Amino acid sequence: MKSKSFLIAAVCATFFLSSCEKEEVVKAEDLPQTAREFISNNFVNETVTSVVKEENGKNISYDVVLNNGTKLDFNKEGQITEIDSQTKLPDSVIPGPIRSYVQTNYTTEHITGWELEGTNQDVELSNQLELRFDKDNNFVSLQD
């Protein structure tokens, strides 16, 4: 009997939690101004192919896909939180000290991903290696 009650409670909780999250396809013009400027300044030759606005309670984020397959995530203020690409990211989206560290220590690799993880920045290289840097762009560790 207890397991049946637990199962019912779990199903109700799952339904309740999933109903709090809302995804909606929106136009590129619906992105916050800061996000639109980031894209136009850093991905000059690319166009936005899709934008999904995600709402989870008070958290709002935007998932953007460019015509070259690059994926960008922005928070509700339009600040970039993640970039993922199959190709080299533009130098303009990576802080100078991080670019220099990668160029010095991984001469044959390039940066294909960047993510703001709390106060840290995680960078993915073309060899799938992930590096962690702090908020001041100092190398912290290799990630698993």
Secondary structure as a PSIPRED ss2 file (coil, helix, strand):
# PSIPRED VFORMAT (PSIPRED V4.0)

   1 M C   1.000  0.000  0.000
   2 K H   0.000  1.000  0.000
   3 S H   0.000  1.000  0.000
   4 K H   0.000  1.000  0.000
   5 S H   0.000  1.000  0.000
   6 F H   0.000  1.000  0.000
   7 L H   0.000  1.000  0.000
   8 I H   0.000  1.000  0.000
   9 A H   0.000  1.000  0.000
  10 A H   0.000  1.000  0.000
  11 V H   0.000  1.000  0.000
  12 C H   0.000  1.000  0.000
  13 A H   0.000  1.000  0.000
  14 T H   0.000  1.000  0.000
  15 F H   0.000  1.000  0.000
  16 F H   0.000  1.000  0.000
  17 L H   0.000  1.000  0.000
  18 S H   0.000  1.000  0.000
  19 S H   0.000  1.000  0.000
  20 C H   0.000  1.000  0.000
  21 E E   0.000  0.000  1.000
  22 K E   0.000  0.000  1.000
  23 E E   0.000  0.000  1.000
  24 E E   0.000  0.000  1.000
  25 V E   0.000  0.000  1.000
  26 V E   0.000  0.000  1.000
  27 K C   1.000  0.000  0.000
  28 A H   0.000  1.000  0.000
  29 E H   0.000  1.000  0.000
  30 D H   0.000  1.000  0.000
  31 L C   1.000  0.000  0.000
  32 P C   1.000  0.000  0.000
  33 Q H   0.000  1.000  0.000
  34 T H   0.000  1.000  0.000
  35 A H   0.000  1.000  0.000
  36 R H   0.000  1.000  0.000
  37 E H   0.000  1.000  0.000
  38 F H   0.000  1.000  0.000
  39 I H   0.000  1.000  0.000
  40 S H   0.000  1.000  0.000
  41 N H   0.000  1.000  0.000
  42 N H   0.000  1.000  0.000
  43 F C   1.000  0.000  0.000
  44 V C   1.000  0.000  0.000
  45 N C   1.000  0.000  0.000
  46 E C   1.000  0.000  0.000
  47 T C   1.000  0.000  0.000
  48 V E   0.000  0.000  1.000
  49 T E   0.000  0.000  1.000
  50 S E   0.000  0.000  1.000
  51 V E   0.000  0.000  1.000
  52 V E   0.000  0.000  1.000
  53 K E   0.000  0.000  1.000
  54 E E   0.000  0.000  1.000
  55 E E   0.000  0.000  1.000
  56 N E   0.000  0.000  1.000
  57 G C   1.000  0.000  0.000
  58 K C   1.000  0.000  0.000
  59 N E   0.000  0.000  1.000
  60 I E   0.000  0.000  1.000
  61 S E   0.000  0.000  1.000
  62 Y E   0.000  0.000  1.000
  63 D E   0.000  0.000  1.000
  64 V E   0.000  0.000  1.000
  65 V E   0.000  0.000  1.000
  66 L E   0.000  0.000  1.000
  67 N C   1.000  0.000  0.000
  68 N C   1.000  0.000  0.000
  69 G C   1.000  0.000  0.000
  70 T C   1.000  0.000  0.000
  71 K E   0.000  0.000  1.000
  72 L E   0.000  0.000  1.000
  73 D E   0.000  0.000  1.000
  74 F E   0.000  0.000  1.000
  75 N E   0.000  0.000  1.000
  76 K C   1.000  0.000  0.000
  77 E C   1.000  0.000  0.000
  78 G C   1.000  0.000  0.000
  79 Q C   1.000  0.000  0.000
  80 I E   0.000  0.000  1.000
  81 T E   0.000  0.000  1.000
  82 E E   0.000  0.000  1.000
  83 I E   0.000  0.000  1.000
  84 D E   0.000  0.000  1.000
  85 S C   1.000  0.000  0.000
  86 Q C   1.000  0.000  0.000
  87 T C   1.000  0.000  0.000
  88 K C   1.000  0.000  0.000
  89 L C   1.000  0.000  0.000
  90 P C   1.000  0.000  0.000
  91 D H   0.000  1.000  0.000
  92 S H   0.000  1.000  0.000
  93 V H   0.000  1.000  0.000
  94 I C   1.000  0.000  0.000
  95 P C   1.000  0.000  0.000
  96 G H   0.000  1.000  0.000
  97 P H   0.000  1.000  0.000
  98 I H   0.000  1.000  0.000
  99 R H   0.000  1.000  0.000
 100 S H   0.000  1.000  0.000
 101 Y H   0.000  1.000  0.000
 102 V H   0.000  1.000  0.000
 103 Q H   0.000  1.000  0.000
 104 T H   0.000  1.000  0.000
 105 N H   0.000  1.000  0.000
 106 Y C   1.000  0.000  0.000
 107 T C   1.000  0.000  0.000
 108 T C   1.000  0.000  0.000
 109 E C   1.000  0.000  0.000
 110 H C   1.000  0.000  0.000
 111 I E   0.000  0.000  1.000
 112 T E   0.000  0.000  1.000
 113 G E   0.000  0.000  1.000
 114 W E   0.000  0.000  1.000
 115 E E   0.000  0.000  1.000
 116 L E   0.000  0.000  1.000
 117 E E   0.000  0.000  1.000
 118 G C   1.000  0.000  0.000
 119 T C   1.000  0.000  0.000
 120 N E   0.000  0.000  1.000
 121 Q E   0.000  0.000  1.000
 122 D E   0.000  0.000  1.000
 123 V E   0.000  0.000  1.000
 124 E E   0.000  0.000  1.000
 125 L E   0.000  0.000  1.000
 126 S C   1.000  0.000  0.000
 127 N C   1.000  0.000  0.000
 128 Q C   1.000  0.000  0.000
 129 L C   1.000  0.000  0.000
 130 E E   0.000  0.000  1.000
 131 L E   0.000  0.000  1.000
 132 R E   0.000  0.000  1.000
 133 F E   0.000  0.000  1.000
 134 D C   1.000  0.000  0.000
 135 K C   1.000  0.000  0.000
 136 D C   1.000  0.000  0.000
 137 N C   1.000  0.000  0.000
 138 N C   1.000  0.000  0.000
 139 F E   0.000  0.000  1.000
 140 V E   0.000  0.000  1.000
 141 S E   0.000  0.000  1.000
 142 L E   0.000  0.000  1.000
 143 Q E   0.000  0.000  1.000
 144 D C   1.000  0.000  0.000
